């Protein structure tokens, strides 16, 4: 009889361990930028869309405001971003890159290539893996029938 409760056979544990290893591998690269991994992810969103609403950033990162707000405050204290109330609706907070935050993007430019090298995967393999993980995430979010 097969034991389905063996840790090494669990997909969830493989994903968890791989996620921790990936985050750890980013550590030295991000330390040079004085960013944590979650801060880096927030900066990626802002480098795509400067002036994003806090709610948009939260949606993209799948973080609630209780987690995101302190992260954004630390980025602001570091001088990478500026939080501003929307002129259209003062309940809305928009996040803008500072000059330093825009310059930081140039310093971060080589991180994806460094991480690709660290994975040992080809670009084709990396794209396929990312697509599988996104499909898995989307499927797990479907309501249970």
Biotite code that builds the C-alpha atoms (Angstrom):
import biotite.structure as struc

atoms = struc.array([
    struc.Atom([0.000, 0.000, 0.000], chain_id="A", res_id=1, res_name="UNK", atom_name="CA", element="C"),
    struc.Atom([1.316, 3.443, -0.962], chain_id="A", res_id=2, res_name="UNK", atom_name="CA", element="C"),
    struc.Atom([1.575, 6.056, 1.754], chain_id="A", res_id=3, res_name="UNK", atom_name="CA", element="C"),
    struc.Atom([0.056, 9.219, 0.260], chain_id="A", res_id=4, res_name="UNK", atom_name="CA", element="C"),
    struc.Atom([1.160, 11.217, 3.290], chain_id="A", res_id=5, res_name="UNK", atom_name="CA", element="C"),
    struc.Atom([4.895, 11.048, 2.580], chain_id="A", res_id=6, res_name="UNK", atom_name="CA", element="C"),
    struc.Atom([6.307, 14.596, 2.701], chain_id="A", res_id=7, res_name="UNK", atom_name="CA", element="C"),
    struc.Atom([8.642, 14.134, -0.260], chain_id="A", res_id=8, res_name="UNK", atom_name="CA", element="C"),
    struc.Atom([5.709, 13.062, -2.451], chain_id="A", res_id=9, res_name="UNK", atom_name="CA", element="C"),
    struc.Atom([3.680, 16.210, -1.779], chain_id="A", res_id=10, res_name="UNK", atom_name="CA", element="C"),
    struc.Atom([3.416, 18.794, -4.553], chain_id="A", res_id=11, res_name="UNK", atom_name="CA", element="C"),
    struc.Atom([2.607, 21.433, -1.939], chain_id="A", res_id=12, res_name="UNK", atom_name="CA", element="C"),
    struc.Atom([5.930, 20.826, -0.198], chain_id="A", res_id=13, res_name="UNK", atom_name="CA", element="C"),
    struc.Atom([7.892, 20.892, -3.459], chain_id="A", res_id=14, res_name="UNK", atom_name="CA", element="C"),
    struc.Atom([6.285, 24.245, -4.307], chain_id="A", res_id=15, res_name="UNK", atom_name="CA", element="C"),
    struc.Atom([6.894, 25.581, -0.806], chain_id="A", res_id=16, res_name="UNK", atom_name="CA", element="C"),
    struc.Atom([10.552, 24.520, -0.795], chain_id="A", res_id=17, res_name="UNK", atom_name="CA", element="C"),
    struc.Atom([11.113, 25.863, -4.320], chain_id="A", res_id=18, res_name="UNK", atom_name="CA", element="C"),
    struc.Atom([9.502, 29.182, -3.367], chain_id="A", res_id=19, res_name="UNK", atom_name="CA", element="C"),
    struc.Atom([11.738, 29.521, -0.317], chain_id="A", res_id=20, res_name="UNK", atom_name="CA", element="C"),
    struc.Atom([14.818, 28.616, -2.378], chain_id="A", res_id=21, res_name="UNK", atom_name="CA", element="C"),
    struc.Atom([13.871, 31.147, -5.070], chain_id="A", res_id=22, res_name="UNK", atom_name="CA", element="C"),
    struc.Atom([13.321, 33.915, -2.527], chain_id="A", res_id=23, res_name="UNK", atom_name="CA", element="C"),
    struc.Atom([16.628, 33.064, -0.869], chain_id="A", res_id=24, res_name="UNK", atom_name="CA", element="C"),
    struc.Atom([18.447, 33.160, -4.208], chain_id="A", res_id=25, res_name="UNK", atom_name="CA", element="C"),
    struc.Atom([17.158, 36.683, -4.778], chain_id="A", res_id=26, res_name="UNK", atom_name="CA", element="C"),
    struc.Atom([18.516, 37.771, -1.392], chain_id="A", res_id=27, res_name="UNK", atom_name="CA", element="C"),
    struc.Atom([22.084, 38.748, -2.316], chain_id="A", res_id=28, res_name="UNK", atom_name="CA", element="C"),
    struc.Atom([20.973, 40.518, -5.502], chain_id="A", res_id=29, res_name="UNK", atom_name="CA", element="C"),
    struc.Atom([18.324, 42.520, -3.679], chain_id="A", res_id=30, res_name="UNK", atom_name="CA", element="C"),
    struc.Atom([20.617, 43.298, -0.745], chain_id="A", res_id=31, res_name="UNK", atom_name="CA", element="C"),
    struc.Atom([22.731, 45.328, -3.170], chain_id="A", res_id=32, res_name="UNK", atom_name="CA", element="C"),
    struc.Atom([19.606, 47.387, -3.908], chain_id="A", res_id=33, res_name="UNK", atom_name="CA", element="C"),
    struc.Atom([18.595, 47.542, -0.240], chain_id="A", res_id=34, res_name="UNK", atom_name="CA", element="C"),
    struc.Atom([15.272, 45.877, -1.059], chain_id="A", res_id=35, res_name="UNK", atom_name="CA", element="C"),
    struc.Atom([13.485, 42.906, 0.426], chain_id="A", res_id=36, res_name="UNK", atom_name="CA", element="C"),
    struc.Atom([11.846, 40.410, -1.912], chain_id="A", res_id=37, res_name="UNK", atom_name="CA", element="C"),
    struc.Atom([8.301, 41.755, -1.293], chain_id="A", res_id=38, res_name="UNK", atom_name="CA", element="C"),
    struc.Atom([9.574, 45.308, -1.821], chain_id="A", res_id=39, res_name="UNK", atom_name="CA", element="C"),
    struc.Atom([11.176, 44.208, -5.100], chain_id="A", res_id=40, res_name="UNK", atom_name="CA", element="C"),
    struc.Atom([7.844, 42.793, -6.252], chain_id="A", res_id=41, res_name="UNK", atom_name="CA", element="C"),
    struc.Atom([6.111, 46.094, -5.423], chain_id="A", res_id=42, res_name="UNK", atom_name="CA", element="C"),
    struc.Atom([8.790, 47.986, -7.320], chain_id="A", res_id=43, res_name="UNK", atom_name="CA", element="C"),
    struc.Atom([8.274, 45.702, -10.334], chain_id="A", res_id=44, res_name="UNK", atom_name="CA", element="C"),
    struc.Atom([4.605, 46.722, -10.358], chain_id="A", res_id=45, res_name="UNK", atom_name="CA", element="C"),
    struc.Atom([5.535, 50.409, -10.136], chain_id="A", res_id=46, res_name="UNK", atom_name="CA", element="C"),
    struc.Atom([8.210, 50.136, -12.818], chain_id="A", res_id=47, res_name="UNK", atom_name="CA", element="C"),
    struc.Atom([5.413, 48.843, -15.058], chain_id="A", res_id=48, res_name="UNK", atom_name="CA", element="C"),
    struc.Atom([2.897, 51.485, -13.973], chain_id="A", res_id=49, res_name="UNK", atom_name="CA", element="C"),
    struc.Atom([4.097, 54.549, -12.129], chain_id="A", res_id=50, res_name="UNK", atom_name="CA", element="C"),
    struc.Atom([1.207, 56.170, -10.265], chain_id="A", res_id=51, res_name="UNK", atom_name="CA", element="C"),
    struc.Atom([-0.614, 52.899, -9.558], chain_id="A", res_id=52, res_name="UNK", atom_name="CA", element="C"),
    struc.Atom([-3.286, 52.918, -6.884], chain_id="A", res_id=53, res_name="UNK", atom_name="CA", element="C"),
    struc.Atom([-2.522, 51.022, -3.686], chain_id="A", res_id=54, res_name="UNK", atom_name="CA", element="C"),
    struc.Atom([-5.470, 48.748, -4.479], chain_id="A", res_id=55, res_name="UNK", atom_name="CA", element="C"),
    struc.Atom([-3.996, 47.950, -7.907], chain_id="A", res_id=56, res_name="UNK", atom_name="CA", element="C"),
    struc.Atom([-0.646, 47.061, -6.370], chain_id="A", res_id=57, res_name="UNK", atom_name="CA", element="C"),
    struc.Atom([-2.382, 44.867, -3.803], chain_id="A", res_id=58, res_name="UNK", atom_name="CA", element="C"),
    struc.Atom([-4.338, 43.091, -6.535], chain_id="A", res_id=59, res_name="UNK", atom_name="CA", element="C"),
    struc.Atom([-1.225, 42.482, -8.645], chain_id="A", res_id=60, res_name="UNK", atom_name="CA", element="C"),
    struc.Atom([0.767, 41.166, -5.668], chain_id="A", res_id=61, res_name="UNK", atom_name="CA", element="C"),
    struc.Atom([-2.206, 39.384, -4.103], chain_id="A", res_id=62, res_name="UNK", atom_name="CA", element="C"),
    struc.Atom([-1.586, 41.199, -0.821], chain_id="A", res_id=63, res_name="UNK", atom_name="CA", element="C"),
    struc.Atom([-4.127, 42.759, 1.518], chain_id="A", res_id=64, res_name="UNK", atom_name="CA", element="C"),
    struc.Atom([-3.772, 46.366, 2.624], chain_id="A", res_id=65, res_name="UNK", atom_name="CA", element="C"),
    struc.Atom([-2.638, 45.373, 6.131], chain_id="A", res_id=66, res_name="UNK", atom_name="CA", element="C"),
    struc.Atom([0.424, 43.715, 4.572], chain_id="A", res_id=67, res_name="UNK", atom_name="CA", element="C"),
    struc.Atom([0.944, 46.169, 1.731], chain_id="A", res_id=68, res_name="UNK", atom_name="CA", element="C"),
    struc.Atom([0.711, 49.463, 3.650], chain_id="A", res_id=69, res_name="UNK", atom_name="CA", element="C"),
    struc.Atom([3.751, 48.875, 5.902], chain_id="A", res_id=70, res_name="UNK", atom_name="CA", element="C"),
    struc.Atom([5.723, 47.628, 2.887], chain_id="A", res_id=71, res_name="UNK", atom_name="CA", element="C"),
    struc.Atom([4.924, 50.828, 0.970], chain_id="A", res_id=72, res_name="UNK", atom_name="CA", element="C"),
    struc.Atom([5.754, 52.970, 3.996], chain_id="A", res_id=73, res_name="UNK", atom_name="CA", element="C"),
    struc.Atom([9.214, 51.381, 4.138], chain_id="A", res_id=74, res_name="UNK", atom_name="CA", element="C"),
    struc.Atom([9.736, 52.020, 0.418], chain_id="A", res_id=75, res_name="UNK", atom_name="CA", element="C"),
    struc.Atom([8.726, 55.639, 1.003], chain_id="A", res_id=76, res_name="UNK", atom_name="CA", element="C"),
    struc.Atom([11.113, 55.974, 3.959], chain_id="A", res_id=77, res_name="UNK", atom_name="CA", element="C"),
    struc.Atom([13.885, 54.565, 1.762], chain_id="A", res_id=78, res_name="UNK", atom_name="CA", element="C"),
    struc.Atom([13.168, 57.301, -0.783], chain_id="A", res_id=79, res_name="UNK", atom_name="CA", element="C"),
    struc.Atom([12.041, 55.019, -3.644], chain_id="A", res_id=80, res_name="UNK", atom_name="CA", element="C"),
    struc.Atom([8.371, 56.041, -3.772], chain_id="A", res_id=81, res_name="UNK", atom_name="CA", element="C"),
    struc.Atom([5.980, 58.797, -2.817], chain_id="A", res_id=82, res_name="UNK", atom_name="CA", element="C"),
    struc.Atom([2.384, 58.216, -1.674], chain_id="A", res_id=83, res_name="UNK", atom_name="CA", element="C"),
    struc.Atom([-0.172, 60.797, -2.780], chain_id="A", res_id=84, res_name="UNK", atom_name="CA", element="C"),
    struc.Atom([-3.916, 61.160, -2.353], chain_id="A", res_id=85, res_name="UNK", atom_name="CA", element="C"),
    struc.Atom([-5.747, 61.140, -5.674], chain_id="A", res_id=86, res_name="UNK", atom_name="CA", element="C"),
    struc.Atom([-6.930, 64.552, -6.828], chain_id="A", res_id=87, res_name="UNK", atom_name="CA", element="C"),
    struc.Atom([-10.124, 62.873, -8.092], chain_id="A", res_id=88, res_name="UNK", atom_name="CA", element="C"),
    struc.Atom([-10.928, 60.961, -4.893], chain_id="A", res_id=89, res_name="UNK", atom_name="CA", element="C"),
    struc.Atom([-9.020, 61.648, -1.691], chain_id="A", res_id=90, res_name="UNK", atom_name="CA", element="C"),
    struc.Atom([-9.869, 58.173, -0.369], chain_id="A", res_id=91, res_name="UNK", atom_name="CA", element="C"),
    struc.Atom([-7.600, 56.739, -3.083], chain_id="A", res_id=92, res_name="UNK", atom_name="CA", element="C"),
    struc.Atom([-3.838, 56.639, -2.556], chain_id="A", res_id=93, res_name="UNK", atom_name="CA", element="C"),
    struc.Atom([-1.590, 56.560, -5.600], chain_id="A", res_id=94, res_name="UNK", atom_name="CA", element="C"),
    struc.Atom([2.050, 55.523, -5.523], chain_id="A", res_id=95, res_name="UNK", atom_name="CA", element="C"),
    struc.Atom([4.641, 57.340, -7.604], chain_id="A", res_id=96, res_name="UNK", atom_name="CA", element="C"),
    struc.Atom([8.287, 56.536, -8.135], chain_id="A", res_id=97, res_name="UNK", atom_name="CA", element="C"),
    struc.Atom([10.746, 59.149, -6.972], chain_id="A", res_id=98, res_name="UNK", atom_name="CA", element="C"),
    struc.Atom([13.780, 60.025, -9.072], chain_id="A", res_id=99, res_name="UNK", atom_name="CA", element="C"),
    struc.Atom([15.714, 57.516, -6.955], chain_id="A", res_id=100, res_name="UNK", atom_name="CA", element="C"),
    struc.Atom([13.057, 54.846, -7.533], chain_id="A", res_id=101, res_name="UNK", atom_name="CA", element="C"),
    struc.Atom([13.348, 55.357, -11.283], chain_id="A", res_id=102, res_name="UNK", atom_name="CA", element="C"),
    struc.Atom([17.138, 55.112, -11.104], chain_id="A", res_id=103, res_name="UNK", atom_name="CA", element="C"),
    struc.Atom([16.840, 51.952, -9.020], chain_id="A", res_id=104, res_name="UNK", atom_name="CA", element="C"),
    struc.Atom([15.196, 50.262, -12.012], chain_id="A", res_id=105, res_name="UNK", atom_name="CA", element="C"),
    struc.Atom([18.439, 50.585, -13.969], chain_id="A", res_id=106, res_name="UNK", atom_name="CA", element="C"),
    struc.Atom([20.360, 48.981, -11.103], chain_id="A", res_id=107, res_name="UNK", atom_name="CA", element="C"),
    struc.Atom([17.861, 46.096, -11.037], chain_id="A", res_id=108, res_name="UNK", atom_name="CA", element="C"),
    struc.Atom([18.012, 45.504, -14.791], chain_id="A", res_id=109, res_name="UNK", atom_name="CA", element="C"),
    struc.Atom([20.318, 42.446, -14.601], chain_id="A", res_id=110, res_name="UNK", atom_name="CA", element="C"),
    struc.Atom([18.408, 40.595, -11.878], chain_id="A", res_id=111, res_name="UNK", atom_name="CA", element="C"),
    struc.Atom([16.154, 38.539, -14.199], chain_id="A", res_id=112, res_name="UNK", atom_name="CA", element="C"),
    struc.Atom([19.144, 37.294, -16.220], chain_id="A", res_id=113, res_name="UNK", atom_name="CA", element="C"),
    struc.Atom([21.071, 36.473, -13.046], chain_id="A", res_id=114, res_name="UNK", atom_name="CA", element="C"),
    struc.Atom([18.105, 34.534, -11.708], chain_id="A", res_id=115, res_name="UNK", atom_name="CA", element="C"),
    struc.Atom([17.601, 32.702, -15.001], chain_id="A", res_id=116, res_name="UNK", atom_name="CA", element="C"),
    struc.Atom([21.220, 31.592, -14.772], chain_id="A", res_id=117, res_name="UNK", atom_name="CA", element="C"),
    struc.Atom([20.709, 30.484, -11.148], chain_id="A", res_id=118, res_name="UNK", atom_name="CA", element="C"),
    struc.Atom([17.731, 28.289, -12.098], chain_id="A", res_id=119, res_name="UNK", atom_name="CA", element="C"),
    struc.Atom([19.707, 26.258, -14.625], chain_id="A", res_id=120, res_name="UNK", atom_name="CA", element="C"),
    struc.Atom([16.666, 26.364, -16.911], chain_id="A", res_id=121, res_name="UNK", atom_name="CA", element="C"),
    struc.Atom([16.468, 27.526, -20.500], chain_id="A", res_id=122, res_name="UNK", atom_name="CA", element="C"),
    struc.Atom([14.163, 30.441, -21.288], chain_id="A", res_id=123, res_name="UNK", atom_name="CA", element="C"),
    struc.Atom([11.768, 27.991, -22.945], chain_id="A", res_id=124, res_name="UNK", atom_name="CA", element="C"),
    struc.Atom([11.719, 25.787, -19.818], chain_id="A", res_id=125, res_name="UNK", atom_name="CA", element="C"),
    struc.Atom([11.276, 28.807, -17.568], chain_id="A", res_id=126, res_name="UNK", atom_name="CA", element="C"),
    struc.Atom([8.337, 30.118, -19.608], chain_id="A", res_id=127, res_name="UNK", atom_name="CA", element="C"),
    struc.Atom([6.697, 26.665, -19.615], chain_id="A", res_id=128, res_name="UNK", atom_name="CA", element="C"),
    struc.Atom([7.159, 26.300, -15.842], chain_id="A", res_id=129, res_name="UNK", atom_name="CA", element="C"),
    struc.Atom([5.754, 29.770, -15.193], chain_id="A", res_id=130, res_name="UNK", atom_name="CA", element="C"),
    struc.Atom([2.734, 28.989, -17.390], chain_id="A", res_id=131, res_name="UNK", atom_name="CA", element="C"),
    struc.Atom([2.152, 25.710, -15.511], chain_id="A", res_id=132, res_name="UNK", atom_name="CA", element="C"),
    struc.Atom([2.341, 27.476, -12.161], chain_id="A", res_id=133, res_name="UNK", atom_name="CA", element="C"),
    struc.Atom([-0.071, 30.213, -13.277], chain_id="A", res_id=134, res_name="UNK", atom_name="CA", element="C"),
    struc.Atom([-2.490, 27.560, -14.559], chain_id="A", res_id=135, res_name="UNK", atom_name="CA", element="C"),
    struc.Atom([-2.210, 25.660, -11.263], chain_id="A", res_id=136, res_name="UNK", atom_name="CA", element="C"),
    struc.Atom([-2.859, 28.842, -9.269], chain_id="A", res_id=137, res_name="UNK", atom_name="CA", element="C"),
    struc.Atom([-5.856, 29.735, -11.429], chain_id="A", res_id=138, res_name="UNK", atom_name="CA", element="C"),
    struc.Atom([-7.284, 26.219, -11.168], chain_id="A", res_id=139, res_name="UNK", atom_name="CA", element="C"),
    struc.Atom([-6.900, 26.172, -7.383], chain_id="A", res_id=140, res_name="UNK", atom_name="CA", element="C"),
    struc.Atom([-8.855, 29.418, -7.178], chain_id="A", res_id=141, res_name="UNK", atom_name="CA", element="C"),
    struc.Atom([-11.853, 27.958, -8.996], chain_id="A", res_id=142, res_name="UNK", atom_name="CA", element="C"),
    struc.Atom([-14.820, 27.246, -6.734], chain_id="A", res_id=143, res_name="UNK", atom_name="CA", element="C"),
    struc.Atom([-15.072, 23.660, -5.575], chain_id="A", res_id=144, res_name="UNK", atom_name="CA", element="C"),
    struc.Atom([-17.963, 21.900, -7.309], chain_id="A", res_id=145, res_name="UNK", atom_name="CA", element="C"),
])
